[in-house]
Amino acid sequence: MNKEDLKKLSESELNKELMQLKKELFDLKFGLENGEVKDLSQFGKIRKDIARCLTFLKQKQA
């Protein structure tokens, strides 16, 4: 998800997106252990999206 889309979301929507991203990261880690993951760059992309969500959540709370 890009920056402009995240800016438009409310706090509850950002929390939902954050939970979804954390679940994706967990599933990706689990898939890595089972040998199902081929593209390791997905880890970095998901981590960056999580950081963006957290940043916008803190901005909305302030």
Backbone as a ProteinNet text record, in pm:
[ID]
protein_1_A
[PRIMARY]
MNKEDLKKLSESELNKELMQLKKELFDLKFGLENGEVKDLSQFGKIRKDIARCLTFLKQKQA
[TERTIARY]
84.9	0	89.8	53.7	139.7	101	184.1	170.6	37.5	-5.3	-127.2	-249.3	-250.7	-362.7	-366.6	-251	-245.4	-287.3	-256.2	-294.2	-445.8	-517.4	-662.6	-735.7	-668.5	-733.3	-750.7	-855.6	-878.1	-792.5	-796.2	-715.4	-756	-886.2	-931.4	-892.8	-900.9	-861	-710.6	-633.9	-489	-454.5	-527.6	-505.4	-536.7	-644.7	-680.4	-571.9	-524.2	-418.5	-290.5	-259.7	-141.3	-151.4	-266.4	-285.6	-273.9	-328.2	-320.1	-174.8	-98.8	41.4	123.2	95.8	166.7	134.3	9.1	-28.6	43.3	52.3	124.4	271.1	332.5	471.8	489.3	397	401.7	389.4	292.9	273.6	395.9	458.6	577.6	693.1	708.5	813	787.2	661.8	625.4	651.2	619.5	644.9	793	873.7	1018.4	1072.3	1020.4	1062.9	1024.9	913.1	867	922.8	999.5	1058.7	964.6	856	757.1	786.3	871.2	897.4	1010	982.3	1081.8	1141.7	1059.7	1102.3	1125.3	1251.2	1283.1	1267	1252.5	1235.8	1099.8	1008.4	877.4	889.1	987.9	1007.1	1029.4	1118.6	1148.5	1029.9	956.1	839.8	733	708	605.6	650.8	778.9	829.8	818.3	846.3	834.1	689	596	454.3	409.1	460.3	427.5	478.7	599.9	657.4	575.9	532	449.2	318.5	254.3	129.2	150.6	256.4	284.3	311.2	380.1	409.8	281.1	192.8	67.3	-25.4	-20.1	-100.3	-52.3	77	131.1	97.3	99.2	63.9	-82.3	-169.3	-311.5	-342.1	-265.6	-289.1	-237.6	-143.4	-85.3	-171.9
-117.2	0	124	223.5	341.2	446.7	549	652.2	726.3	759.5	837.7	759.8	630.6	547.9	538.9	528.2	517.8	647.4	761.3	890.4	903.8	844.6	858.9	769.5	669.9	574.4	630.8	586.4	626.6	539.1	569.1	493	346.5	320.2	180.9	104.9	171.9	108	82.6	176.2	156.7	38.9	25.8	-87.4	-219.9	-222	-342.8	-376.8	-275.4	-296.1	-346.2	-290.6	-331.5	-478.3	-518.9	-658.2	-752.1	-709.2	-790.2	-805.1	-696.6	-702.1	-790.3	-782.4	-867.4	-1014.7	-1044	-1182	-1229.3	-1142.6	-1177.8	-1207.8	-1125.9	-1147.4	-1279.9	-1311.1	-1437.6	-1555	-1545.8	-1652.7	-1668.7	-1556.8	-1560.9	-1628.6	-1597.5	-1662.2	-1812.2	-1847.8	-1988.1	-2059	-1992.3	-2048.3	-2064.2	-1975.7	-1984.8	-2112	-2142.6	-2262.8	-2389.3	-2382.6	-2498.9	-2502.8	-2403	-2400	-2355	-2285.9	-2243.1	-2104.3	-2027.4	-1889.4	-1886.4	-1821.5	-1809.6	-1668.9	-1567.5	-1427.9	-1370.9	-1360.4	-1311.9	-1161.2	-1089	-944.3	-905.4	-1001.5	-974.2	-937	-992.2	-960.2	-810.4	-753.7	-611.4	-524	-563.9	-485.9	-483.3	-597.5	-603.8	-527.2	-538.7	-463.4	-313.1	-267	-124.4	-79.3	-162.7	-128.7	-122.6	-212.6	-210.4	-81.1	-41.8	81.8	203.1	203.2	314.8	322.9	208.4	206.1	259	215.3	261.8	411.6	462.6	605.4	686.1	645.6	719.8	705.6	592.2	576.4	674.4	687.4	780.8	925.3	956.5	1092	1122.6	1024.5	1046.5	1058.6	988.6	993.3	1122.8	1186.2	1309.8	1429.8
0	0	0	-78.4	-86.3	16.6	24.7	127.3	119	-1.6	-17.4	30.8	5.3	50.2	202.1	263.9	409.2	477.3	416	474.9	485	392.1	386.4	486.1	540.4	630.1	770.6	837.8	976.5	1068.1	1197.4	1293.7	1296.9	1296.4	1301.9	1174.9	1060.8	935.6	932.3	987.3	995.2	1086	1195.9	1286	1216.3	1138.8	1064	962.3	891.3	792.3	859.8	975.9	1050.4	1092.8	1142.2	1182.7	1062.4	949.4	828.8	782.9	787.6	747.8	841.3	970.8	1066.3	1042.9	1006.4	975.2	849.4	748.7	626.2	656	741.4	777.1	850.6	940.8	1012.4	915.1	823.6	725.6	636.5	602.8	519.6	593.3	721.8	801.8	813.2	831.8	841.3	708.1	597.8	465.7	437.2	491.6	473.6	539.9	657.7	728.1	651.1	579.2	503.2	361.9	324.6	191.5	82.2	116.7	18.5	-38.1	26.6	-14.3	-117.1	-229.5	-335.1	-340.3	-310.4	-320.8	-180.8	-141	-7	7.6	-102.5	-94.6	-36.3	-27.4	30.9	178.5	246.4	388.2	407.6	330.2	341.6	305.7	202.6	160.2	268.8	328	433.2	556.4	591.9	708	685.7	564.4	534.4	542.7	495.1	504.5	649.9	732.9	875.7	938.5	903.8	958	913.1	789.2	740.6	817.7	839.1	915.1	1056.7	1120	1256.1	1259.4	1158.7	1151.4	1139.6	1049.8	1031.6	1152.9	1220	1342.5	1449.1	1467.1	1567.2	1530.5	1401.5	1359.2	1386.4	1366.4	1389.3	1538	1621.6	1765.3	1827	1763.5	1819.1	1793
[MASK]
++++++++++++++++++++++++++++++++++++++++++++++++++++++++++++++

